[in-house]
Amino acid sequence: MLTLQENSLNWSLNHALNIGDTDVFPAPFEYEAIKHDWETVRAYLANKNVLEWATRPARTLLSPKAKYGFRAITQIDPIDFLIYSALIYEIKEDIESRRIPVTSQVVFSYRVESNEDGQLFTPEIGYRSFLDRCRVKLNEYSNNCVVASTDISDFYSRIYHHRLENALRAATSKTSHVNAIMKMLSGWNGTESFGIPVGCAPSRILAEITLSDVDEALLANGIDFIRFNDDYRIFATNQKQGYQHIAFLADTLFRNHGLSLQQQKTTVLDADAFQEEYLATPLDREMDSLHDRFQEFIEELGLENWYEEIDYDDLTEDQQEFIDALNLVELFREEAESEEPDIPVIKFCLRRLGQLGDNGAVEDIFNNLESITPAFVEVVKHIGNLRYLNEQERSNLGGRLLDLLNDSIVSELSYHRMWIIHIFTLSREWDNENRFVNLYNQETDQACKRKLILAMGRSQQIHWFQSQWRTLFEHPHWQRRAVLAASSCMPTDARKHWYRSIDPQLDILERAIIRWVKANPYSG
């Protein structure tokens, strides 16, 4: 028997609330419901033998990875996520100690450093540290250097479970935890014996321990490399040696894990060419400077993170001059209208303009939507952060967003449609509520239908929920929970009677949702 510790479950909930269960899906409302009823939910989970836990339905969508690249992303059921992350939390130190030490400055991805607020990785080590180390290595080699660059093809989705299990067993003596983790992965993957959930932080630790034997093999064979996630940079003295080293990496990945390198992203470059392509373009230098300057600005304002709102009118004259000098709208426009927009620049501008509530880039967004599609989630978040629009402007903008659901560059992916509809689940300020029922009737994707249910609840479309009460259990799990939550828009007496009548058929999460919405009904 294996039960989870209360402090691990507490950490899991804080991680979901403060960091997010994924970095690719909108945050599910279920975590707020769980928080509201945490004593009950935690007691239920703490008494469960997780070795016998049966996983609940996850959901998978296709999301853009680049303009013409895609990847499958997964959001697991909130109760499953709490168990999965708590299991990994309880063995995280064992996993970290099995990896190449931080002090070796070889592996820069997802180094464990947790806290009670839900943090799992140290924020001090990451991709920028990886790039900085590349620059140091180039200096160490002087001019006598070539760099082999590559990454693994479809890494997370191709991780073999038995290889992962072997790596976990080599890292920790907590075999029951390993058994429970592998059982959950099998539950989500069905008959397939490969793939881990993409997009959630706990999975990243599993990916890292899977590659630990490859890291060790490279070091044991005297290969000078650094790695961030599935990106490798191998340093050598000439083209022949660079080729030999990357061939050894490819062979090790295939023999040990059945993994392969991405052909299009595999190159062996001399030092100057590598620096120009990966480290020292004028745009990279400009963005590094912008990031650094904006970080200093955030610290000067005393904000806790990069995403807090900034009220321009409350800034000092010098601070306003700093914002004006950035000229973010013009930077966004120039990049969006370029032949191949740099998506990180697009995202940076949208996030900063969103903090300021600046709507100066809206027309440029719609005029250049085709070229900036990989940043579409940031587009939606940016629009949601605009604070200085009047009622008519919001209504018009809401209509333009809904128009994108039909025959636009972003309408093909249900992932994009889900994010468009998401903005209407948060408030009624975007209007266009008379379109929701027809959109629901036309929509085929469950994730989008769930969002439309929540939007209809927010907009008080009582007539629709009256027609659903007899068919609640015909809805799939994720949609059913949306109906339970959004039905709280109904008159108090009616919803109380209905909630009471279905209570015996509900699970622990569904009951938590009802307790939450009784205290926080969808009242528009």
Protein Blocks (a to p, Z undefined) as FASTA:
>chain_A
ZZddfklmmmmmmmmmmnopbfkbccdfklmmmmmmmmmmmmmmmmpcfklpccdddddd
dddfbfkbccddddddfklmmmmmmmmmmmmmmmmmmpccfklomalghpacddfkopab
dfkbcfklmmmmmmmmmmmnmmmccddddddehkllmmcfklmmmmmmmmpcclmlmmmm
mmmmmmmnomacgdcdehiaklmmmmmmmmmmmmmmmmmnopacddehjaccdddfbfkl
mmmmmmmmmmmmmmmnopacdfklgccddfklmmmmmmmgfklmmmmmmmmmmmmmmmmn
opabfkbccdfklpcfklmmmmmmnommlmmmmmmmmmbdcfklmmmmmmmmmmnopakl
mmmmmmmmmmmmmmmmmmmmmmmmpckbcfklmmmmmmmmmmmmnopaklmpmklmmmmm
mmmmmpmklgomlmmmmmmmmpmbfklmmmmmmmmmmnopaklmmmmmmmmmmpcfklmm
mmmmmmmmpcfklmmmmmmmmmmmpcfklmmmmmmmmmmcceZZ
